[in-house]
Every structure is written in structure tokens, then in C-alpha cells.
């Protein structure tokens, strides 16, 4: 993707009310698609479409959670820390800064990768 198309795609995502809300709600804690559906007042399929678009730009992470009863489901957490868009020499440049994962998150990812 070119810088200009990245700028347009990310700007469109941030302008989208559901993608915007998903990023805001998952910035504090991990949430499932069903929880996001409730807080965003959107259908689960709409939430999953936005999750997919956010993941395409690495703005959202996915983690597998296990229930006490043995069921599993995914939760999502915003990775976005900051977006900077500059106009330099007749072209847009975009810089996305991501949140750092903590050691526990990295260990969980490593453990899940071994299964």
C-alpha cells in the first residue's frame, strides 16, 4: 500500500463510528466481539467486519481466552498509541505508533504458539 492509500484507509477507519468505538472501548481492557456489540450498539457481524479492518492495519490485537467451563473465545485490545500524518514534499506520510505489550502478554502469546 502506498503512503497516501494508508492515510486514506486509516482515516476512513477512524471516521467509521463502529471502528472508532471499538478502538476507544478496547483501549482500557480486552473485550469480546459480543461485549463490543453491546457497547457499540452494533450487530456482531458488523463488529467482526470492523475488527477485521482494524487488524489489517495492526490497530487491534486478538487473544484467545478460555472460560471456566472449557469454552473459548477471542478478546480484542487496541494497539494504537498515536498516529501522525505529515505533508512533506507534496505527499502525505503516516507514522503509526503502537502500544507495547507487557511481559505477561508476550508470555501468553509464546505459550499459545506452543499448543
Phi and psi in radians as a Rosetta constraint file:
Dihedral C 1 N 2 CA 2 C 2 CIRCULARHARMONIC -1.395 0.35
Dihedral N 2 CA 2 C 2 N 3 CIRCULARHARMONIC 2.855 0.35
Dihedral C 2 N 3 CA 3 C 3 CIRCULARHARMONIC -0.993 0.35
Dihedral N 3 CA 3 C 3 N 4 CIRCULARHARMONIC -0.767 0.35
Dihedral C 3 N 4 CA 4 C 4 CIRCULARHARMONIC -1.113 0.35
Dihedral N 4 CA 4 C 4 N 5 CIRCULARHARMONIC -0.705 0.35
Dihedral C 4 N 5 CA 5 C 5 CIRCULARHARMONIC -1.246 0.35
Dihedral N 5 CA 5 C 5 N 6 CIRCULARHARMONIC -0.559 0.35
Dihedral C 5 N 6 CA 6 C 6 CIRCULARHARMONIC -1.088 0.35
Dihedral N 6 CA 6 C 6 N 7 CIRCULARHARMONIC -0.790 0.35
Dihedral C 6 N 7 CA 7 C 7 CIRCULARHARMONIC -1.027 0.35
Dihedral N 7 CA 7 C 7 N 8 CIRCULARHARMONIC -0.832 0.35
Dihedral C 7 N 8 CA 8 C 8 CIRCULARHARMONIC -1.107 0.35
Dihedral N 8 CA 8 C 8 N 9 CIRCULARHARMONIC -0.776 0.35
Dihedral C 8 N 9 CA 9 C 9 CIRCULARHARMONIC -1.132 0.35
Dihedral N 9 CA 9 C 9 N 10 CIRCULARHARMONIC -0.798 0.35
Dihedral C 9 N 10 CA 10 C 10 CIRCULARHARMONIC -1.218 0.35
Dihedral N 10 CA 10 C 10 N 11 CIRCULARHARMONIC -0.677 0.35
Dihedral C 10 N 11 CA 11 C 11 CIRCULARHARMONIC -1.090 0.35
Dihedral N 11 CA 11 C 11 N 12 CIRCULARHARMONIC -0.719 0.35
Dihedral C 11 N 12 CA 12 C 12 CIRCULARHARMONIC -1.118 0.35
Dihedral N 12 CA 12 C 12 N 13 CIRCULARHARMONIC -0.689 0.35
Dihedral C 12 N 13 CA 13 C 13 CIRCULARHARMONIC -1.095 0.35
Dihedral N 13 CA 13 C 13 N 14 CIRCULARHARMONIC -0.790 0.35
Dihedral C 13 N 14 CA 14 C 14 CIRCULARHARMONIC -1.196 0.35
Dihedral N 14 CA 14 C 14 N 15 CIRCULARHARMONIC -0.452 0.35
Dihedral C 14 N 15 CA 15 C 15 CIRCULARHARMONIC -1.379 0.35
Dihedral N 15 CA 15 C 15 N 16 CIRCULARHARMONIC -0.461 0.35
Dihedral C 15 N 16 CA 16 C 16 CIRCULARHARMONIC -1.161 0.35
Dihedral N 16 CA 16 C 16 N 17 CIRCULARHARMONIC 2.173 0.35
Dihedral C 16 N 17 CA 17 C 17 CIRCULARHARMONIC -1.064 0.35
Dihedral N 17 CA 17 C 17 N 18 CIRCULARHARMONIC -0.615 0.35
Dihedral C 17 N 18 CA 18 C 18 CIRCULARHARMONIC -1.351 0.35
Dihedral N 18 CA 18 C 18 N 19 CIRCULARHARMONIC -0.758 0.35
Dihedral C 18 N 19 CA 19 C 19 CIRCULARHARMONIC -1.087 0.35
Dihedral N 19 CA 19 C 19 N 20 CIRCULARHARMONIC -0.737 0.35
Dihedral C 19 N 20 CA 20 C 20 CIRCULARHARMONIC -1.019 0.35
Dihedral N 20 CA 20 C 20 N 21 CIRCULARHARMONIC -0.854 0.35
Dihedral C 20 N 21 CA 21 C 21 CIRCULARHARMONIC -1.145 0.35
Dihedral N 21 CA 21 C 21 N 22 CIRCULARHARMONIC -0.678 0.35
Dihedral C 21 N 22 CA 22 C 22 CIRCULARHARMONIC -1.070 0.35
Dihedral N 22 CA 22 C 22 N 23 CIRCULARHARMONIC -0.784 0.35
Dihedral C 22 N 23 CA 23 C 23 CIRCULARHARMONIC -1.086 0.35
Dihedral N 23 CA 23 C 23 N 24 CIRCULARHARMONIC -0.748 0.35
Dihedral C 23 N 24 CA 24 C 24 CIRCULARHARMONIC -1.109 0.35
Dihedral N 24 CA 24 C 24 N 25 CIRCULARHARMONIC -0.847 0.35
Dihedral C 24 N 25 CA 25 C 25 CIRCULARHARMONIC -1.207 0.35
Dihedral N 25 CA 25 C 25 N 26 CIRCULARHARMONIC -0.551 0.35
Dihedral C 25 N 26 CA 26 C 26 CIRCULARHARMONIC -1.578 0.35
Dihedral N 26 CA 26 C 26 N 27 CIRCULARHARMONIC 0.043 0.35
Dihedral C 26 N 27 CA 27 C 27 CIRCULARHARMONIC -1.334 0.35
Dihedral N 27 CA 27 C 27 N 28 CIRCULARHARMONIC -0.400 0.35
Dihedral C 27 N 28 CA 28 C 28 CIRCULARHARMONIC -1.653 0.35
Dihedral N 28 CA 28 C 28 N 29 CIRCULARHARMONIC -0.635 0.35
Dihedral C 28 N 29 CA 29 C 29 CIRCULARHARMONIC -2.769 0.35
Dihedral N 29 CA 29 C 29 N 30 CIRCULARHARMONIC 2.773 0.35
Dihedral C 29 N 30 CA 30 C 30 CIRCULARHARMONIC -1.229 0.35
Dihedral N 30 CA 30 C 30 N 31 CIRCULARHARMONIC 2.463 0.35
Dihedral C 30 N 31 CA 31 C 31 CIRCULARHARMONIC -2.400 0.35
Dihedral N 31 CA 31 C 31 N 32 CIRCULARHARMONIC 2.591 0.35
Dihedral C 31 N 32 CA 32 C 32 CIRCULARHARMONIC -1.425 0.35
Dihedral N 32 CA 32 C 32 N 33 CIRCULARHARMONIC 2.893 0.35
Dihedral C 32 N 33 CA 33 C 33 CIRCULARHARMONIC -1.082 0.35
Dihedral N 33 CA 33 C 33 N 34 CIRCULARHARMONIC -0.630 0.35
Dihedral C 33 N 34 CA 34 C 34 CIRCULARHARMONIC -1.201 0.35
Dihedral N 34 CA 34 C 34 N 35 CIRCULARHARMONIC -0.682 0.35
Dihedral C 34 N 35 CA 35 C 35 CIRCULARHARMONIC -1.114 0.35
Dihedral N 35 CA 35 C 35 N 36 CIRCULARHARMONIC -0.750 0.35
Dihedral C 35 N 36 CA 36 C 36 CIRCULARHARMONIC -1.110 0.35
Dihedral N 36 CA 36 C 36 N 37 CIRCULARHARMONIC -0.648 0.35
Dihedral C 36 N 37 CA 37 C 37 CIRCULARHARMONIC -1.018 0.35
Dihedral N 37 CA 37 C 37 N 38 CIRCULARHARMONIC -0.744 0.35
Dihedral C 37 N 38 CA 38 C 38 CIRCULARHARMONIC -1.164 0.35
Dihedral N 38 CA 38 C 38 N 39 CIRCULARHARMONIC -0.879 0.35
Dihedral C 38 N 39 CA 39 C 39 CIRCULARHARMONIC -1.291 0.35
Dihedral N 39 CA 39 C 39 N 40 CIRCULARHARMONIC -0.430 0.35
Dihedral C 39 N 40 CA 40 C 40 CIRCULARHARMONIC -1.637 0.35
Dihedral N 40 CA 40 C 40 N 41 CIRCULARHARMONIC -0.099 0.35
Dihedral C 40 N 41 CA 41 C 41 CIRCULARHARMONIC 0.934 0.35
Dihedral N 41 CA 41 C 41 N 42 CIRCULARHARMONIC 0.907 0.35
Dihedral C 41 N 42 CA 42 C 42 CIRCULARHARMONIC -2.390 0.35
Dihedral N 42 CA 42 C 42 N 43 CIRCULARHARMONIC 2.770 0.35
Dihedral C 42 N 43 CA 43 C 43 CIRCULARHARMONIC -1.209 0.35
Dihedral N 43 CA 43 C 43 N 44 CIRCULARHARMONIC 2.740 0.35
Dihedral C 43 N 44 CA 44 C 44 CIRCULARHARMONIC -1.079 0.35
Dihedral N 44 CA 44 C 44 N 45 CIRCULARHARMONIC -0.666 0.35
Dihedral C 44 N 45 CA 45 C 45 CIRCULARHARMONIC -1.135 0.35
Dihedral N 45 CA 45 C 45 N 46 CIRCULARHARMONIC -0.645 0.35
Dihedral C 45 N 46 CA 46 C 46 CIRCULARHARMONIC -1.120 0.35
Dihedral N 46 CA 46 C 46 N 47 CIRCULARHARMONIC -0.755 0.35
Dihedral C 46 N 47 CA 47 C 47 CIRCULARHARMONIC -1.073 0.35
Dihedral N 47 CA 47 C 47 N 48 CIRCULARHARMONIC -0.795 0.35
Dihedral C 47 N 48 CA 48 C 48 CIRCULARHARMONIC -1.097 0.35
Dihedral N 48 CA 48 C 48 N 49 CIRCULARHARMONIC -0.652 0.35
Dihedral C 48 N 49 CA 49 C 49 CIRCULARHARMONIC -1.104 0.35
Dihedral N 49 CA 49 C 49 N 50 CIRCULARHARMONIC -0.748 0.35
Dihedral C 49 N 50 CA 50 C 50 CIRCULARHARMONIC -1.203 0.35
Dihedral N 50 CA 50 C 50 N 51 CIRCULARHARMONIC -0.679 0.35
Dihedral C 50 N 51 CA 51 C 51 CIRCULARHARMONIC -1.013 0.35
Dihedral N 51 CA 51 C 51 N 52 CIRCULARHARMONIC -0.796 0.35
Dihedral C 51 N 52 CA 52 C 52 CIRCULARHARMONIC -1.044 0.35
Dihedral N 52 CA 52 C 52 N 53 CIRCULARHARMONIC -0.782 0.35
Dihedral C 52 N 53 CA 53 C 53 CIRCULARHARMONIC -1.145 0.35
Dihedral N 53 CA 53 C 53 N 54 CIRCULARHARMONIC -0.698 0.35
Dihedral C 53 N 54 CA 54 C 54 CIRCULARHARMONIC -1.150 0.35
Dihedral N 54 CA 54 C 54 N 55 CIRCULARHARMONIC -0.660 0.35
Dihedral C 54 N 55 CA 55 C 55 CIRCULARHARMONIC -1.209 0.35
Dihedral N 55 CA 55 C 55 N 56 CIRCULARHARMONIC -0.548 0.35
Dihedral C 55 N 56 CA 56 C 56 CIRCULARHARMONIC -1.016 0.35
Dihedral N 56 CA 56 C 56 N 57 CIRCULARHARMONIC -0.541 0.35
Dihedral C 56 N 57 CA 57 C 57 CIRCULARHARMONIC -1.816 0.35
Dihedral N 57 CA 57 C 57 N 58 CIRCULARHARMONIC 0.226 0.35
Dihedral C 57 N 58 CA 58 C 58 CIRCULARHARMONIC 1.012 0.35
Dihedral N 58 CA 58 C 58 N 59 CIRCULARHARMONIC 0.556 0.35
Dihedral C 58 N 59 CA 59 C 59 CIRCULARHARMONIC -1.593 0.35
Dihedral N 59 CA 59 C 59 N 60 CIRCULARHARMONIC -0.128 0.35
Dihedral C 59 N 60 CA 60 C 60 CIRCULARHARMONIC -2.480 0.35
Dihedral N 60 CA 60 C 60 N 61 CIRCULARHARMONIC 2.406 0.35
Dihedral C 60 N 61 CA 61 C 61 CIRCULARHARMONIC -1.869 0.35
Dihedral N 61 CA 61 C 61 N 62 CIRCULARHARMONIC 2.749 0.35
Dihedral C 61 N 62 CA 62 C 62 CIRCULARHARMONIC -2.142 0.35
Dihedral N 62 CA 62 C 62 N 63 CIRCULARHARMONIC 2.400 0.35
Dihedral C 62 N 63 CA 63 C 63 CIRCULARHARMONIC -2.401 0.35
Dihedral N 63 CA 63 C 63 N 64 CIRCULARHARMONIC 2.395 0.35
Dihedral C 63 N 64 CA 64 C 64 CIRCULARHARMONIC -1.426 0.35
Dihedral N 64 CA 64 C 64 N 65 CIRCULARHARMONIC 2.239 0.35
Dihedral C 64 N 65 CA 65 C 65 CIRCULARHARMONIC -2.008 0.35
Dihedral N 65 CA 65 C 65 N 66 CIRCULARHARMONIC 2.515 0.35
Dihedral C 65 N 66 CA 66 C 66 CIRCULARHARMONIC -1.888 0.35
Dihedral N 66 CA 66 C 66 N 67 CIRCULARHARMONIC 2.304 0.35
Dihedral C 66 N 67 CA 67 C 67 CIRCULARHARMONIC -1.435 0.35
Dihedral N 67 CA 67 C 67 N 68 CIRCULARHARMONIC 2.803 0.35
Dihedral C 67 N 68 CA 68 C 68 CIRCULARHARMONIC -1.060 0.35
Dihedral N 68 CA 68 C 68 N 69 CIRCULARHARMONIC -0.552 0.35
Dihedral C 68 N 69 CA 69 C 69 CIRCULARHARMONIC -1.489 0.35
Dihedral N 69 CA 69 C 69 N 70 CIRCULARHARMONIC 0.146 0.35
Dihedral C 69 N 70 CA 70 C 70 CIRCULARHARMONIC 1.647 0.35
Dihedral N 70 CA 70 C 70 N 71 CIRCULARHARMONIC -0.142 0.35
Dihedral C 70 N 71 CA 71 C 71 CIRCULARHARMONIC -1.351 0.35
Dihedral N 71 CA 71 C 71 N 72 CIRCULARHARMONIC 2.767 0.35
Dihedral C 71 N 72 CA 72 C 72 CIRCULARHARMONIC -2.307 0.35
Dihedral N 72 CA 72 C 72 N 73 CIRCULARHARMONIC 2.723 0.35
Dihedral C 72 N 73 CA 73 C 73 CIRCULARHARMONIC -2.718 0.35
Dihedral N 73 CA 73 C 73 N 74 CIRCULARHARMONIC 2.832 0.35
Dihedral C 73 N 74 CA 74 C 74 CIRCULARHARMONIC -1.684 0.35
Dihedral N 74 CA 74 C 74 N 75 CIRCULARHARMONIC 2.525 0.35
Dihedral C 74 N 75 CA 75 C 75 CIRCULARHARMONIC -2.093 0.35
Dihedral N 75 CA 75 C 75 N 76 CIRCULARHARMONIC 2.780 0.35
Dihedral C 75 N 76 CA 76 C 76 CIRCULARHARMONIC -2.252 0.35
Dihedral N 76 CA 76 C 76 N 77 CIRCULARHARMONIC 2.472 0.35
Dihedral C 76 N 77 CA 77 C 77 CIRCULARHARMONIC -2.353 0.35
Dihedral N 77 CA 77 C 77 N 78 CIRCULARHARMONIC 2.381 0.35
Dihedral C 77 N 78 CA 78 C 78 CIRCULARHARMONIC -1.156 0.35
Dihedral N 78 CA 78 C 78 N 79 CIRCULARHARMONIC 2.362 0.35
Dihedral C 78 N 79 CA 79 C 79 CIRCULARHARMONIC -1.748 0.35
Dihedral N 79 CA 79 C 79 N 80 CIRCULARHARMONIC -0.304 0.35
Dihedral C 79 N 80 CA 80 C 80 CIRCULARHARMONIC -1.138 0.35
Dihedral N 80 CA 80 C 80 N 81 CIRCULARHARMONIC 2.259 0.35
Dihedral C 80 N 81 CA 81 C 81 CIRCULARHARMONIC -1.909 0.35
Dihedral N 81 CA 81 C 81 N 82 CIRCULARHARMONIC -0.868 0.35
Dihedral C 81 N 82 CA 82 C 82 CIRCULARHARMONIC -2.723 0.35
Dihedral N 82 CA 82 C 82 N 83 CIRCULARHARMONIC 2.572 0.35
Dihedral C 82 N 83 CA 83 C 83 CIRCULARHARMONIC -2.160 0.35
Dihedral N 83 CA 83 C 83 N 84 CIRCULARHARMONIC 2.283 0.35
Dihedral C 83 N 84 CA 84 C 84 CIRCULARHARMONIC -2.150 0.35
Dihedral N 84 CA 84 C 84 N 85 CIRCULARHARMONIC 2.201 0.35
Dihedral C 84 N 85 CA 85 C 85 CIRCULARHARMONIC -2.056 0.35
Dihedral N 85 CA 85 C 85 N 86 CIRCULARHARMONIC 2.192 0.35
Dihedral C 85 N 86 CA 86 C 86 CIRCULARHARMONIC -2.132 0.35
Dihedral N 86 CA 86 C 86 N 87 CIRCULARHARMONIC 2.575 0.35
Dihedral C 86 N 87 CA 87 C 87 CIRCULARHARMONIC -1.881 0.35
Dihedral N 87 CA 87 C 87 N 88 CIRCULARHARMONIC 1.914 0.35
Dihedral C 87 N 88 CA 88 C 88 CIRCULARHARMONIC -2.304 0.35
Dihedral N 88 CA 88 C 88 N 89 CIRCULARHARMONIC 2.248 0.35
Dihedral C 88 N 89 CA 89 C 89 CIRCULARHARMONIC 0.879 0.35
Dihedral N 89 CA 89 C 89 N 90 CIRCULARHARMONIC 0.780 0.35
Dihedral C 89 N 90 CA 90 C 90 CIRCULARHARMONIC 1.366 0.35
Dihedral N 90 CA 90 C 90 N 91 CIRCULARHARMONIC 0.240 0.35
Dihedral C 90 N 91 CA 91 C 91 CIRCULARHARMONIC -2.497 0.35
Dihedral N 91 CA 91 C 91 N 92 CIRCULARHARMONIC 2.615 0.35
Dihedral C 91 N 92 CA 92 C 92 CIRCULARHARMONIC -1.444 0.35
Dihedral N 92 CA 92 C 92 N 93 CIRCULARHARMONIC 2.460 0.35
Dihedral C 92 N 93 CA 93 C 93 CIRCULARHARMONIC -2.182 0.35
Dihedral N 93 CA 93 C 93 N 94 CIRCULARHARMONIC 2.412 0.35
Dihedral C 93 N 94 CA 94 C 94 CIRCULARHARMONIC -2.121 0.35
Dihedral N 94 CA 94 C 94 N 95 CIRCULARHARMONIC 2.431 0.35
Dihedral C 94 N 95 CA 95 C 95 CIRCULARHARMONIC -2.262 0.35
Dihedral N 95 CA 95 C 95 N 96 CIRCULARHARMONIC 2.098 0.35
Dihedral C 95 N 96 CA 96 C 96 CIRCULARHARMONIC -1.854 0.35
Dihedral N 96 CA 96 C 96 N 97 CIRCULARHARMONIC 2.225 0.35
Dihedral C 96 N 97 CA 97 C 97 CIRCULARHARMONIC -1.875 0.35
Dihedral N 97 CA 97 C 97 N 98 CIRCULARHARMONIC 2.269 0.35
Dihedral C 97 N 98 CA 98 C 98 CIRCULARHARMONIC -1.820 0.35
Dihedral N 98 CA 98 C 98 N 99 CIRCULARHARMONIC 2.655 0.35
Dihedral C 98 N 99 CA 99 C 99 CIRCULARHARMONIC -1.213 0.35
Dihedral N 99 CA 99 C 99 N 100 CIRCULARHARMONIC 2.549 0.35
Dihedral C 99 N 100 CA 100 C 100 CIRCULARHARMONIC -1.456 0.35
Dihedral N 100 CA 100 C 100 N 101 CIRCULARHARMONIC 2.441 0.35
Dihedral C 100 N 101 CA 101 C 101 CIRCULARHARMONIC -1.383 0.35
Dihedral N 101 CA 101 C 101 N 102 CIRCULARHARMONIC 2.594 0.35
Dihedral C 101 N 102 CA 102 C 102 CIRCULARHARMONIC -1.464 0.35
Dihedral N 102 CA 102 C 102 N 103 CIRCULARHARMONIC 2.977 0.35
Dihedral C 102 N 103 CA 103 C 103 CIRCULARHARMONIC -1.055 0.35
Dihedral N 103 CA 103 C 103 N 104 CIRCULARHARMONIC -0.665 0.35
Dihedral C 103 N 104 CA 104 C 104 CIRCULARHARMONIC -1.100 0.35
Dihedral N 104 CA 104 C 104 N 105 CIRCULARHARMONIC -0.715 0.35
Dihedral C 104 N 105 CA 105 C 105 CIRCULARHARMONIC -1.108 0.35
Dihedral N 105 CA 105 C 105 N 106 CIRCULARHARMONIC -0.746 0.35
Dihedral C 105 N 106 CA 106 C 106 CIRCULARHARMONIC -1.131 0.35
Dihedral N 106 CA 106 C 106 N 107 CIRCULARHARMONIC -0.696 0.35
Dihedral C 106 N 107 CA 107 C 107 CIRCULARHARMONIC -1.109 0.35
Dihedral N 107 CA 107 C 107 N 108 CIRCULARHARMONIC -0.768 0.35
Dihedral C 107 N 108 CA 108 C 108 CIRCULARHARMONIC -1.057 0.35
Dihedral N 108 CA 108 C 108 N 109 CIRCULARHARMONIC -0.773 0.35
Dihedral C 108 N 109 CA 109 C 109 CIRCULARHARMONIC -1.062 0.35
Dihedral N 109 CA 109 C 109 N 110 CIRCULARHARMONIC -0.728 0.35
Dihedral C 109 N 110 CA 110 C 110 CIRCULARHARMONIC -1.120 0.35
Dihedral N 110 CA 110 C 110 N 111 CIRCULARHARMONIC -0.805 0.35
Dihedral C 110 N 111 CA 111 C 111 CIRCULARHARMONIC -1.076 0.35
Dihedral N 111 CA 111 C 111 N 112 CIRCULARHARMONIC -0.801 0.35
Dihedral C 111 N 112 CA 112 C 112 CIRCULARHARMONIC -1.118 0.35
Dihedral N 112 CA 112 C 112 N 113 CIRCULARHARMONIC -0.551 0.35
Dihedral C 112 N 113 CA 113 C 113 CIRCULARHARMONIC -1.213 0.35
Dihedral N 113 CA 113 C 113 N 114 CIRCULARHARMONIC -0.372 0.35
Dihedral C 113 N 114 CA 114 C 114 CIRCULARHARMONIC -1.426 0.35
Dihedral N 114 CA 114 C 114 N 115 CIRCULARHARMONIC -0.311 0.35
